[in-house]
């Protein structure tokens, strides 16, 4: 079943088959006081698919899991 999630970029759509999701991990915003940032990707939720591909969406894990049940 395809589910629409919130893409980090407002003008894009993100559709994911939640049966392909292996893990869900919340990424936190890095500290504002850091001068050097190693990871420039936005804060959000990282989904790992069965193919090994990782996708970031802006929905919380609770919202994603509630759409499964």
PDB file of N, CA, C and O in Angstrom:
ATOM      1  N   UNK A   1       0.836  -1.175   0.000  1.00  0.00           N
ATOM      2  CA  UNK A   1       0.000   0.000   0.000  1.00  0.00           C
ATOM      3  C   UNK A   1       0.885   1.243   0.000  1.00  0.00           C
ATOM      4  O   UNK A   1       1.712   1.408   0.897  1.00  0.00           O
ATOM      5  N   UNK A   2       0.727   2.102  -0.971  1.00  0.00           N
ATOM      6  CA  UNK A   2       1.496   3.339  -1.046  1.00  0.00           C
ATOM      7  C   UNK A   2       0.924   4.371  -0.085  1.00  0.00           C
ATOM      8  O   UNK A   2      -0.291   4.534   0.030  1.00  0.00           O
ATOM      9  N   UNK A   3       1.823   5.059   0.598  1.00  0.00           N
ATOM     10  CA  UNK A   3       1.441   6.100   1.547  1.00  0.00           C
ATOM     11  C   UNK A   3       2.197   7.369   1.213  1.00  0.00           C
ATOM     12  O   UNK A   3       3.399   7.330   0.950  1.00  0.00           O
ATOM     13  N   UNK A   4       1.494   8.499   1.221  1.00  0.00           N
ATOM     14  CA  UNK A   4       2.127   9.779   0.933  1.00  0.00           C
ATOM     15  C   UNK A   4       2.746  10.327   2.219  1.00  0.00           C
ATOM     16  O   UNK A   4       2.068  10.456   3.238  1.00  0.00           O
ATOM     17  N   UNK A   5       4.042  10.649   2.161  1.00  0.00           N
ATOM     18  CA  UNK A   5       4.762  11.231   3.280  1.00  0.00           C
ATOM     19  C   UNK A   5       5.218  12.635   2.907  1.00  0.00           C
ATOM     20  O   UNK A   5       5.186  13.014   1.736  1.00  0.00           O
ATOM     21  N   UNK A   6       5.641  13.400   3.899  1.00  0.00           N
ATOM     22  CA  UNK A   6       6.063  14.777   3.662  1.00  0.00           C
ATOM     23  C   UNK A   6       7.525  14.807   3.239  1.00  0.00           C
ATOM     24  O   UNK A   6       8.409  14.431   4.008  1.00  0.00           O
ATOM     25  N   UNK A   7       7.772  15.251   2.022  1.00  0.00           N
ATOM     26  CA  UNK A   7       9.132  15.357   1.481  1.00  0.00           C
ATOM     27  C   UNK A   7       9.827  16.558   2.121  1.00  0.00           C
ATOM     28  O   UNK A   7       9.168  17.557   2.406  1.00  0.00           O
ATOM     29  N   UNK A   8      11.164  16.488   2.361  1.00  0.00           N
ATOM     30  CA  UNK A   8      11.886  17.630   2.933  1.00  0.00           C
ATOM     31  C   UNK A   8      11.805  18.895   2.082  1.00  0.00           C
ATOM     32  O   UNK A   8      11.877  20.004   2.611  1.00  0.00           O
ATOM     33  N   UNK A   9      11.657  18.735   0.775  1.00  0.00           N
ATOM     34  CA  UNK A   9      11.518  19.874  -0.124  1.00  0.00           C
ATOM     35  C   UNK A   9      10.033  20.072  -0.415  1.00  0.00           C
ATOM     36  O   UNK A   9       9.368  19.147  -0.880  1.00  0.00           O
ATOM     37  N   UNK A  10       9.502  21.277  -0.145  1.00  0.00           N
ATOM     38  CA  UNK A  10       8.051  21.490  -0.257  1.00  0.00           C
ATOM     39  C   UNK A  10       7.441  21.223  -1.633  1.00  0.00           C
ATOM     40  O   UNK A  10       6.264  20.872  -1.712  1.00  0.00           O
ATOM     41  N   UNK A  11       8.197  21.378  -2.710  1.00  0.00           N
ATOM     42  CA  UNK A  11       7.608  21.222  -4.045  1.00  0.00           C
ATOM     43  C   UNK A  11       7.754  19.805  -4.606  1.00  0.00           C
ATOM     44  O   UNK A  11       7.619  19.608  -5.814  1.00  0.00           O
ATOM     45  N   UNK A  12       8.028  18.815  -3.746  1.00  0.00           N
ATOM     46  CA  UNK A  12       8.140  17.425  -4.179  1.00  0.00           C
ATOM     47  C   UNK A  12       7.134  16.566  -3.422  1.00  0.00           C
ATOM     48  O   UNK A  12       6.709  16.910  -2.319  1.00  0.00           O
ATOM     49  N   UNK A  13       6.760  15.445  -4.032  1.00  0.00           N
ATOM     50  CA  UNK A  13       5.899  14.469  -3.378  1.00  0.00           C
ATOM     51  C   UNK A  13       6.714  13.219  -3.091  1.00  0.00           C
ATOM     52  O   UNK A  13       7.619  12.868  -3.847  1.00  0.00           O
ATOM     53  N   UNK A  14       6.386  12.551  -1.994  1.00  0.00           N
ATOM     54  CA  UNK A  14       7.084  11.333  -1.596  1.00  0.00           C
ATOM     55  C   UNK A  14       6.053  10.258  -1.293  1.00  0.00           C
ATOM     56  O   UNK A  14       5.273  10.377  -0.348  1.00  0.00           O
ATOM     57  N   UNK A  15       6.058   9.208  -2.106  1.00  0.00           N
ATOM     58  CA  UNK A  15       5.153   8.073  -1.915  1.00  0.00           C
ATOM     59  C   UNK A  15       6.004   6.843  -1.612  1.00  0.00           C
ATOM     60  O   UNK A  15       6.961   6.551  -2.328  1.00  0.00           O
ATOM     61  N   UNK A  16       5.650   6.127  -0.549  1.00  0.00           N
ATOM     62  CA  UNK A  16       6.432   4.967  -0.120  1.00  0.00           C
ATOM     63  C   UNK A  16       5.490   3.803   0.156  1.00  0.00           C
ATOM     64  O   UNK A  16       4.418   3.969   0.739  1.00  0.00           O
ATOM     65  N   UNK A  17       5.917   2.623  -0.278  1.00  0.00           N
ATOM     66  CA  UNK A  17       5.191   1.402   0.075  1.00  0.00           C
ATOM     67  C   UNK A  17       5.691   0.987   1.453  1.00  0.00           C
ATOM     68  O   UNK A  17       6.824   0.527   1.589  1.00  0.00           O
ATOM     69  N   UNK A  18       4.853   1.146   2.473  1.00  0.00           N
ATOM     70  CA  UNK A  18       5.288   0.902   3.850  1.00  0.00           C
ATOM     71  C   UNK A  18       5.599  -0.567   4.127  1.00  0.00           C
ATOM     72  O   UNK A  18       6.230  -0.877   5.138  1.00  0.00           O
ATOM     73  N   UNK A  19       5.172  -1.475   3.253  1.00  0.00           N
ATOM     74  CA  UNK A  19       5.539  -2.881   3.427  1.00  0.00           C
ATOM     75  C   UNK A  19       7.007  -3.114   3.070  1.00  0.00           C
ATOM     76  O   UNK A  19       7.564  -4.154   3.421  1.00  0.00           O
ATOM     77  N   UNK A  20       7.647  -2.161   2.375  1.00  0.00           N
ATOM     78  CA  UNK A  20       9.063  -2.255   2.031  1.00  0.00           C
ATOM     79  C   UNK A  20       9.980  -1.633   3.083  1.00  0.00           C
ATOM     80  O   UNK A  20      11.202  -1.717   2.960  1.00  0.00           O
ATOM     81  N   UNK A  21       9.407  -1.007   4.118  1.00  0.00           N
ATOM     82  CA  UNK A  21      10.214  -0.324   5.130  1.00  0.00           C
ATOM     83  C   UNK A  21      10.754  -1.345   6.121  1.00  0.00           C
ATOM     84  O   UNK A  21      10.008  -2.142   6.691  1.00  0.00           O
ATOM     85  N   UNK A  22      12.088  -1.300   6.313  1.00  0.00           N
ATOM     86  CA  UNK A  22      12.748  -2.205   7.248  1.00  0.00           C
ATOM     87  C   UNK A  22      12.929  -1.538   8.601  1.00  0.00           C
ATOM     88  O   UNK A  22      12.706  -2.166   9.636  1.00  0.00           O
ATOM     89  N   UNK A  23      13.336  -0.258   8.605  1.00  0.00           N
ATOM     90  CA  UNK A  23      13.531   0.451   9.872  1.00  0.00           C
ATOM     91  C   UNK A  23      13.142   1.916   9.724  1.00  0.00           C
ATOM     92  O   UNK A  23      13.176   2.486   8.633  1.00  0.00           O
ATOM     93  N   UNK A  24      12.773   2.505  10.858  1.00  0.00           N
ATOM     94  CA  UNK A  24      12.410   3.916  10.936  1.00  0.00           C
ATOM     95  C   UNK A  24      13.243   4.531  12.049  1.00  0.00           C
ATOM     96  O   UNK A  24      13.231   4.044  13.180  1.00  0.00           O
ATOM     97  N   UNK A  25      13.971   5.605  11.730  1.00  0.00           N
ATOM     98  CA  UNK A  25      14.849   6.241  12.706  1.00  0.00           C
ATOM     99  C   UNK A  25      14.671   7.748  12.628  1.00  0.00           C
ATOM    100  O   UNK A  25      14.741   8.324  11.542  1.00  0.00           O
ATOM    101  N   UNK A  26      14.445   8.387  13.755  1.00  0.00           N
ATOM    102  CA  UNK A  26      14.271   9.848  13.800  1.00  0.00           C
ATOM    103  C   UNK A  26      15.634  10.508  13.870  1.00  0.00           C
ATOM    104  O   UNK A  26      16.459  10.174  14.721  1.00  0.00           O
ATOM    105  N   UNK A  27      15.864  11.463  12.952  1.00  0.00           N
ATOM    106  CA  UNK A  27      17.086  12.270  12.961  1.00  0.00           C
ATOM    107  C   UNK A  27      16.777  13.585  13.656  1.00  0.00           C
ATOM    108  O   UNK A  27      15.794  14.247  13.323  1.00  0.00           O
ATOM    109  N   UNK A  28      17.603  13.967  14.613  1.00  0.00           N
ATOM    110  CA  UNK A  28      17.396  15.210  15.329  1.00  0.00           C
ATOM    111  C   UNK A  28      18.165  16.346  14.677  1.00  0.00           C
ATOM    112  O   UNK A  28      19.153  16.121  13.979  1.00  0.00           O
ATOM    113  N   UNK A  29      17.711  17.546  14.906  1.00  0.00           N
ATOM    114  CA  UNK A  29      18.385  18.739  14.402  1.00  0.00           C
ATOM    115  C   UNK A  29      19.723  18.871  15.118  1.00  0.00           C
ATOM    116  O   UNK A  29      19.767  18.772  16.345  1.00  0.00           O
ATOM    117  N   UNK A  30      20.827  19.093  14.383  1.00  0.00           N
ATOM    118  CA  UNK A  30      22.124  19.269  15.029  1.00  0.00           C
ATOM    119  C   UNK A  30      22.144  20.550  15.859  1.00  0.00           C
ATOM    120  O   UNK A  30      21.340  21.448  15.610  1.00  0.00           O
ATOM    121  N   UNK A  31      23.038  20.658  16.835  1.00  0.00           N
ATOM    122  CA  UNK A  31      23.105  21.864  17.671  1.00  0.00           C
ATOM    123  C   UNK A  31      23.327  23.116  16.838  1.00  0.00           C
ATOM    124  O   UNK A  31      24.085  23.096  15.868  1.00  0.00           O
ATOM    125  N   UNK A  32      22.667  24.202  17.215  1.00  0.00           N
ATOM    126  CA  UNK A  32      22.781  25.456  16.472  1.00  0.00           C
ATOM    127  C   UNK A  32      24.150  26.108  16.657  1.00  0.00           C
ATOM    128  O   UNK A  32      24.561  26.924  15.832  1.00  0.00           O
ATOM    129  N   UNK A  33      24.866  25.753  17.740  1.00  0.00           N
ATOM    130  CA  UNK A  33      26.142  26.401  18.025  1.00  0.00           C
ATOM    131  C   UNK A  33      27.318  25.772  17.285  1.00  0.00           C
ATOM    132  O   UNK A  33      28.437  26.280  17.365  1.00  0.00           O
ATOM    133  N   UNK A  34      27.083  24.670  16.563  1.00  0.00           N
ATOM    134  CA  UNK A  34      28.202  24.025  15.882  1.00  0.00           C
ATOM    135  C   UNK A  34      28.658  24.856  14.685  1.00  0.00           C
ATOM    136  O   UNK A  34      27.841  25.390  13.934  1.00  0.00           O
ATOM    137  N   UNK A  35      29.955  24.954  14.527  1.00  0.00           N
ATOM    138  CA  UNK A  35      30.529  25.725  13.421  1.00  0.00           C
ATOM    139  C   UNK A  35      30.652  24.850  12.185  1.00  0.00           C
ATOM    140  O   UNK A  35      30.335  25.285  11.078  1.00  0.00           O
ATOM    141  N   UNK A  36      31.105  23.632  12.368  1.00  0.00           N
ATOM    142  CA  UNK A  36      31.284  22.700  11.255  1.00  0.00           C
ATOM    143  C   UNK A  36      30.210  21.630  11.359  1.00  0.00           C
ATOM    144  O   UNK A  36      30.066  20.965  12.385  1.00  0.00           O
ATOM    145  N   UNK A  37      29.469  21.480  10.286  1.00  0.00           N
ATOM    146  CA  UNK A  37      28.429  20.450  10.236  1.00  0.00           C
ATOM    147  C   UNK A  37      28.837  19.394   9.229  1.00  0.00           C
ATOM    148  O   UNK A  37      29.033  19.683   8.048  1.00  0.00           O
ATOM    149  N   UNK A  38      28.962  18.167   9.711  1.00  0.00           N
ATOM    150  CA  UNK A  38      29.349  17.077   8.826  1.00  0.00           C
ATOM    151  C   UNK A  38      28.165  16.614   7.992  1.00  0.00           C
ATOM    152  O   UNK A  38      28.299  16.371   6.793  1.00  0.00           O
ATOM    153  N   UNK A  39      27.021  16.494   8.618  1.00  0.00           N
ATOM    154  CA  UNK A  39      25.822  15.994   7.946  1.00  0.00           C
ATOM    155  C   UNK A  39      24.926  17.177   7.604  1.00  0.00           C
ATOM    156  O   UNK A  39      24.335  17.784   8.497  1.00  0.00           O
ATOM    157  N   UNK A  40      24.820  17.509   6.329  1.00  0.00           N
ATOM    158  CA  UNK A  40      24.025  18.659   5.896  1.00  0.00           C
ATOM    159  C   UNK A  40      22.590  18.295   5.558  1.00  0.00           C
ATOM    160  O   UNK A  40      21.821  19.163   5.144  1.00  0.00           O
ATOM    161  N   UNK A  41      22.208  17.028   5.723  1.00  0.00           N
ATOM    162  CA  UNK A  41      20.841  16.648   5.399  1.00  0.00           C
ATOM    163  C   UNK A  41      19.890  17.193   6.461  1.00  0.00           C
ATOM    164  O   UNK A  41      20.285  17.373   7.613  1.00  0.00           O
ATOM    165  N   UNK A  42      18.653  17.454   6.087  1.00  0.00           N
ATOM    166  CA  UNK A  42      17.707  18.061   7.032  1.00  0.00           C
ATOM    167  C   UNK A  42      17.298  17.086   8.129  1.00  0.00           C
ATOM    168  O   UNK A  42      17.396  15.869   7.974  1.00  0.00           O
ATOM    169  N   UNK A  43      16.839  17.651   9.240  1.00  0.00           N
ATOM    170  CA  UNK A  43      16.303  16.805  10.309  1.00  0.00           C
ATOM    171  C   UNK A  43      15.012  16.176   9.801  1.00  0.00           C
ATOM    172  O   UNK A  43      14.291  16.774   9.002  1.00  0.00           O
ATOM    173  N   UNK A  44      14.732  14.987  10.263  1.00  0.00           N
ATOM    174  CA  UNK A  44      13.525  14.307   9.817  1.00  0.00           C
ATOM    175  C   UNK A  44      13.570  12.861  10.241  1.00  0.00           C
ATOM    176  O   UNK A  44      14.251  12.509  11.204  1.00  0.00           O
ATOM    177  N   UNK A  45      12.855  12.030   9.535  1.00  0.00           N
ATOM    178  CA  UNK A  45      12.798  10.604   9.824  1.00  0.00           C
ATOM    179  C   UNK A  45      13.426   9.843   8.669  1.00  0.00           C
ATOM    180  O   UNK A  45      13.056  10.034   7.511  1.00  0.00           O
ATOM    181  N   UNK A  46      14.374   8.982   8.993  1.00  0.00           N
ATOM    182  CA  UNK A  46      15.060   8.179   7.977  1.00  0.00           C
ATOM    183  C   UNK A  46      14.379   6.822   7.885  1.00  0.00           C
ATOM    184  O   UNK A  46      14.252   6.108   8.880  1.00  0.00           O
ATOM    185  N   UNK A  47      13.938   6.472   6.667  1.00  0.00           N
ATOM    186  CA  UNK A  47      13.332   5.169   6.398  1.00  0.00           C
ATOM    187  C   UNK A  47      14.330   4.333   5.618  1.00  0.00           C
ATOM    188  O   UNK A  47      14.875   4.797   4.616  1.00  0.00           O
ATOM    189  N   UNK A  48      14.576   3.119   6.056  1.00  0.00           N
ATOM    190  CA  UNK A  48      15.427   2.197   5.322  1.00  0.00           C
ATOM    191  C   UNK A  48      14.533   1.159   4.669  1.00  0.00           C
ATOM    192  O   UNK A  48      13.726   0.510   5.335  1.00  0.00           O
ATOM    193  N   UNK A  49      14.685   1.007   3.351  1.00  0.00           N
ATOM    194  CA  UNK A  49      13.848   0.081   2.584  1.00  0.00           C
ATOM    195  C   UNK A  49      14.535  -1.273   2.444  1.00  0.00           C
ATOM    196  O   UNK A  49      15.727  -1.401   2.725  1.00  0.00           O
ATOM    197  N   UNK A  50      13.785  -2.281   2.010  1.00  0.00           N
ATOM    198  CA  UNK A  50      14.340  -3.623   1.853  1.00  0.00           C
ATOM    199  C   UNK A  50      15.467  -3.650   0.821  1.00  0.00           C
ATOM    200  O   UNK A  50      16.333  -4.523   0.876  1.00  0.00           O
ATOM    201  N   UNK A  51      15.466  -2.711  -0.111  1.00  0.00           N
ATOM    202  CA  UNK A  51      16.528  -2.652  -1.125  1.00  0.00           C
ATOM    203  C   UNK A  51      17.821  -2.044  -0.572  1.00  0.00           C
ATOM    204  O   UNK A  51      18.856  -2.083  -1.236  1.00  0.00           O
ATOM    205  N   UNK A  52      17.765  -1.479   0.648  1.00  0.00           N
ATOM    206  CA  UNK A  52      18.923  -0.832   1.244  1.00  0.00           C
ATOM    207  C   UNK A  52      18.924   0.674   1.049  1.00  0.00           C
ATOM    208  O   UNK A  52      19.735   1.381   1.647  1.00  0.00           O
ATOM    209  N   UNK A  53      18.025   1.163   0.219  1.00  0.00           N
ATOM    210  CA  UNK A  53      17.914   2.600  -0.021  1.00  0.00           C
ATOM    211  C   UNK A  53      17.352   3.289   1.214  1.00  0.00           C
ATOM    212  O   UNK A  53      16.468   2.759   1.888  1.00  0.00           O
ATOM    213  N   UNK A  54      17.886   4.499   1.506  1.00  0.00           N
ATOM    214  CA  UNK A  54      17.403   5.277   2.638  1.00  0.00           C
ATOM    215  C   UNK A  54      16.717   6.536   2.129  1.00  0.00           C
ATOM    216  O   UNK A  54      17.206   7.203   1.217  1.00  0.00           O
ATOM    217  N   UNK A  55      15.569   6.850   2.738  1.00  0.00           N
ATOM    218  CA  UNK A  55      14.762   8.003   2.361  1.00  0.00           C
ATOM    219  C   UNK A  55      14.522   8.829   3.610  1.00  0.00           C
ATOM    220  O   UNK A  55      14.304   8.276   4.688  1.00  0.00           O
ATOM    221  N   UNK A  56      14.558  10.157   3.475  1.00  0.00           N
ATOM    222  CA  UNK A  56      14.248  11.026   4.599  1.00  0.00           C
ATOM    223  C   UNK A  56      12.918  11.715   4.327  1.00  0.00           C
ATOM    224  O   UNK A  56      12.692  12.254   3.244  1.00  0.00           O
ATOM    225  N   UNK A  57      12.036  11.689   5.332  1.00  0.00           N
ATOM    226  CA  UNK A  57      10.775  12.410   5.255  1.00  0.00           C
ATOM    227  C   UNK A  57      10.653  13.275   6.502  1.00  0.00           C
ATOM    228  O   UNK A  57      11.414  13.107   7.455  1.00  0.00           O
ATOM    229  N   UNK A  58       9.709  14.188   6.498  1.00  0.00           N
ATOM    230  CA  UNK A  58       9.546  15.111   7.615  1.00  0.00           C
ATOM    231  C   UNK A  58       8.506  14.637   8.631  1.00  0.00           C
ATOM    232  O   UNK A  58       8.329  15.275   9.669  1.00  0.00           O
ATOM    233  N   UNK A  59       7.822  13.536   8.350  1.00  0.00           N
ATOM    234  CA  UNK A  59       6.831  12.996   9.282  1.00  0.00           C
ATOM    235  C   UNK A  59       7.531  12.313  10.453  1.00  0.00           C
ATOM    236  O   UNK A  59       8.638  11.794  10.306  1.00  0.00           O
ATOM    237  N   UNK A  60       6.882  12.317  11.609  1.00  0.00           N
ATOM    238  CA  UNK A  60       7.445  11.628  12.767  1.00  0.00           C
ATOM    239  C   UNK A  60       7.175  10.130  12.654  1.00  0.00           C
ATOM    240  O   UNK A  60       6.246   9.723  11.956  1.00  0.00           O
ATOM    241  N   UNK A  61       7.971   9.308  13.326  1.00  0.00           N
ATOM    242  CA  UNK A  61       7.707   7.857  13.285  1.00  0.00           C
ATOM    243  C   UNK A  61       6.313   7.497  13.777  1.00  0.00           C
ATOM    244  O   UNK A  61       5.715   6.542  13.282  1.00  0.00           O
ATOM    245  N   UNK A  62       5.782   8.247  14.746  1.00  0.00           N
ATOM    246  CA  UNK A  62       4.440   7.964  15.256  1.00  0.00           C
ATOM    247  C   UNK A  62       3.387   8.133  14.169  1.00  0.00           C
ATOM    248  O   UNK A  62       2.463   7.325  14.070  1.00  0.00           O
ATOM    249  N   UNK A  63       3.515   9.175  13.355  1.00  0.00           N
ATOM    250  CA  UNK A  63       2.568   9.417  12.264  1.00  0.00           C
ATOM    251  C   UNK A  63       2.668   8.304  11.227  1.00  0.00           C
ATOM    252  O   UNK A  63       1.652   7.820  10.727  1.00  0.00           O
ATOM    253  N   UNK A  64       3.896   7.898  10.906  1.00  0.00           N
ATOM    254  CA  UNK A  64       4.081   6.839   9.915  1.00  0.00           C
ATOM    255  C   UNK A  64       3.508   5.517  10.412  1.00  0.00           C
ATOM    256  O   UNK A  64       2.828   4.809   9.669  1.00  0.00           O
ATOM    257  N   UNK A  65       3.784   5.189  11.668  1.00  0.00           N
ATOM    258  CA  UNK A  65       3.274   3.931  12.223  1.00  0.00           C
ATOM    259  C   UNK A  65       1.760   3.940  12.378  1.00  0.00           C
ATOM    260  O   UNK A  65       1.124   2.893  12.256  1.00  0.00           O
ATOM    261  N   UNK A  66       1.174   5.098  12.643  1.00  0.00           N
ATOM    262  CA  UNK A  66      -0.282   5.164  12.764  1.00  0.00           C
ATOM    263  C   UNK A  66      -0.970   4.942  11.419  1.00  0.00           C
ATOM    264  O   UNK A  66      -2.118   4.497  11.379  1.00  0.00           O
ATOM    265  N   UNK A  67      -0.288   5.243  10.326  1.00  0.00           N
ATOM    266  CA  UNK A  67      -0.891   5.010   9.007  1.00  0.00           C
ATOM    267  C   UNK A  67      -0.826   3.528   8.623  1.00  0.00           C
ATOM    268  O   UNK A  67      -1.538   3.092   7.718  1.00  0.00           O
ATOM    269  N   UNK A  68       0.019   2.758   9.302  1.00  0.00           N
ATOM    270  CA  UNK A  68       0.108   1.318   9.029  1.00  0.00           C
ATOM    271  C   UNK A  68      -1.067   0.599   9.679  1.00  0.00           C
ATOM    272  O   UNK A  68      -1.664  -0.291   9.073  1.00  0.00           O
ATOM    273  N   UNK A  69      -1.398   0.977  10.902  1.00  0.00           N
ATOM    274  CA  UNK A  69      -2.462   0.272  11.626  1.00  0.00           C
ATOM    275  C   UNK A  69      -3.812   0.890  11.404  1.00  0.00           C
ATOM    276  O   UNK A  69      -4.808   0.410  11.945  1.00  0.00           O
TER     277      UNK A  69
END
